[in-house]
Amino acid sequence: MPGIRSSTRSSVSDLVISHRAEAIVRPDRTGAHGVPVPVVDIEAERIAKRFGDTSIFADLSFRLERGKATALVGANGAGKSTLLRCLMGLIPVSEGRVRLLQEDATGARAAKLRALRSRVGLVSQKHNLVPRLSVLSNVVHGLLGHRGGPRHWTHSLAPAASRTAALQALDKVALGHLALRRADRLSGGQSQRVAIARAIVSRPEVIFADEPCASLDPQAGEDVMALFFDLARQDGVTVVFTSHNIDHALRYGDRVLGLAEGRMKLDATGDSLRSADLRGLYD
């Protein structure tokens, strides 16, 4: 996919949402003002997850700041995807507490959870596009959490504002020229870029990405990761992503959390680690 990075950056620069990257300014304990306090978008407090008698993980605690990217790494079966779904509120934790966007997601009622999920985006290794619908209609689906109902089932029924937002999201991923193409006529890399456009069309505050490049060839994977993080960083979005690719984790993760044997075995900044530091998680 030659030229994707330069064309994406030029379109993104026109639509940057900078306010999400700002820190809240609060007085410190001495009464002085102007001390920036980082905003915590995700907080896990001693959380555990079990399915029946099988423990997936236990006693995990961490706080993730706004505008940062966090890589979740570990071997197959370590619980990365399960942890991601617990943080999103898609499945409940067995113990502990999760706070998402300063709201308690642990015991929240269904309506509150839906409201929280409408503020986040999800990109997964399975693109989950509707094959027979157009690219534009698939991106419009990303607005269903905000503006539900049949008008957002297809772009031909969607309000003008929704179509415009979807076209802008497609321009960000350099696929505006394919807006009316059927989704089943796309390559794997193009499909994943459409999935990213669908995730960002509602301007989420947090994006969760579960192995976003696992189904792509290496070059397409590199292009998609670069695009994805260009968008996230320029818009100040908080990102949590799982990956088996150690280079991706170190290159794109401001912070790296490593799961092994049901525990958090690694918690460090990406720039403080080398590839060898992560290989023990896969033994």
N, C-alpha and C positions, 0 to 999 in steps of 0.2 A: 504494500500500500504506500507507494512513494508519495512524498509531499504532504502527508497527513499532519505532521507536527506544525509546519509553518502555516498552513491554511487554517488549522484549528486555532492557533494562537491569535491570528488576526481577527477572527470572528469572535473569539472569547473576549478580547479586550474591550469590545463595544458593550458588553453586557455583564461586566464584573460586578459582583455584589460584595462590596468590601466590608459592610458593617458587621457581618457575621464573624469576621476575624478579630474584631476589637475585644479588648478585655474590659471587664467592669471595673470602674474606679471607685474604691471605697476608702473611707478614712481608716488609718491603722489605729492600734490601741492607744497610741500617744495622742491621738486627736489630729495628727497631721493629715492633710488631704493630698490627693493626687498620687496615691500609691496603687499601682495596678495590681489587681488580684485576678489571676487566670480563671476563666470560667470552666467549670467541670461539666462536660456534657454527658458522661457515662461514669457511673460509680457502682462497683460491685463490692459488697461487704460480706465476706465469709460465705460465699455462695457454694452450694453443692447441687448436683443433679444425679438422681438415680432413676433407673427404669426397672421397677420391681426390685429384685435383690441385687441388681447389677449397678455398681457405682461407676459413673462416668468421670466425675471429678468432684473434689471436695475442698473446702476451706480456701477458696480463691478470693483475693481482695486486691483491688486496684482502682485508680481514678484516672480517667482519660480527659485531657484538656481539649477545649475547642480549637479547631483549626489544625490539629495534629493528625498524623496518620500512624496507626498502630497495626503492626503485623502480628497475627497469631500463627505460630508455627508449631510443628510437631508431626509425629509419624501418623500414618493411617490408624484411625481408631482412638486417637489421643483425646478426642472430644472437642476439636476446634469448631466444627459446624454446630454442634450442640450448644456450645458456649455462645456462639454468635446468635443463635435463635433465642437463647435465654435473655441476652442483652436487648434484643429487639422486642421482647415480650410475646414472641410467637409461641413459646412453651414456658411453663412456669418452672422456677427453681424449686428444688426440694427443701433447701434450707437457705437462710441468709436473705439478703435484700439487694435489689437492683434499682438504681435511680437512673432514669433516662431523661435528658433535657430538664433537669432539676425537678422531675416528677417521680414519685414512688410508683414503679411499675410492677412491684411484687404482688400487692393485693388489690390492684386497681380493677375496677369494674370494666365490663366489656366496652362500654361507650368511651371511657377514658383511655383505654388501650387503643381503640381505633383512632382517637384524636392524636395520641402520641405517634402512632405509626404513620399518620398522614404527614408528619414532619420529618420522616426519614425515607431514604431510598434504599433499594436492594438491587444488587447486581450479582448474579450467580453464574456458575459454569454452564448451566442449561439456560439457554437464552429465553425460553418460554414465550416465544412470539406466537401469535395466531397466524398460521401459515397462509391462509387464504385471504387475509386482510392486507391492506396496504401498509407500507412502512409508516406513513403518517398516522393511520388509525392505531397502530400498535403503540406509537409514542403518546397519542391522546389518552390511551388507557392509563398512563401514568398519573393522570389527573383524577381518576375515579375516587381516590381516597379523599379528595377535596370537594369534588363536584360530581357526586354519584348520579346514577340514573342512566337511562338509555341514550341520552344525548351524547354520552361519552363512550358509547360502544363502537362508534365508527366516525371517522373524520367528516363524513358527509352530513352527519346530524349535529356535530359539535358546534357550539357557539364560536363566533369569529375570534374572540379573545383566546379560546382554547386552541384553535387551529394555529393562530399566530404564535402562541407559546411553544407548540409542538414543532413548528417550522424553525423557530429560533434554536430549539434544542438540537434539531437535526443539523442546522448550520454549524453549531458548536462541534459536532463530531464529523463535520465535512461530508454529510450525506444528504444535504438539502436537495440535490439534483435527483435523488432516488425516492423522493417522498411518496410518489404514487406507484412505485413498483411493489408487486406482491412480495410478502416476506419470505415465501418459499423459493424465491429466485435470487436470494442473497448468498454470498459466500459466508463462511464461518466468522471471519473477522468483521465483515459488514454487519452480520446479525448481532454480534456482541456490541458493536458500536450503536446499533439501534437500541439494544437493551440499556446501554448507558444513557442514551438520550431519554428513554422512557423513565429512567431513575432520576434524572436531573430536571425534568420538565416542570416539576412542582417546586423547584428551588428548595430542596431538602436541607436541613441543618446538619444531618448526619447521614452518611452513606455506609452501608454494610456491603461488603463484597466477599462472596464465598467462592474461592478458587476461580476468579474471573477469567483466567487464561488457560485453565486445565484442558479445555476441549479444542484449543487452537494450536496451529503449528508454531514453532519458535518465533519466526519473524512476525507473524500476525500477533502473537502474544506480546512481543516487545512493543509493537506499535500501539496496541490497546492499552497496555499499562502506562506508557508515556502519555497518551491522550487522557486517560482517566485521571491521572494525578496532576496533569496540567490544569484540567478543569477544576478539580477539587481544591488545589492550592490557590488558584486565582480567585475562586469564590469563597475561600475561607471555610470550607466544609470540613467537618470532622469525619475521618475515614477509619473504619476498622475492616481489615481484610485478612482472609486466611490464604496461605500459600504453602506449597511444597517446594517452591523455587527459592533457594537460599539467597541467590543474588537479588531477586526481586524484593525479598524481605529486607535486606540490608540497604538496597538502593532507595526504596520508597517508604520504608518505615522510619518515622522519627523515633519510634519506640518499638521494641520487639518483645513480645510475651511468648515464652516457650512452654508448652504443655508436655508432660511425660508422666506416666504412672499415676494419672489422676491428680497431679499436683502442678503448681506453677514452679517450674524448674529454672526459668530464666526471665528476668525483667530488667532490661537495659536499653539505653539509647542506641539507635542504629549505628551512629557514627563511632561508637565505642567498641563495636564488635567486628570480628572477622569471621569468615566462613567456617573456620575450624571450631569456633565457639558454639556453633549451632549443630554441628554434625553429631554430637553426642545425644541429641534429642531423638535421633533416628535409629539408634542402636537397638 
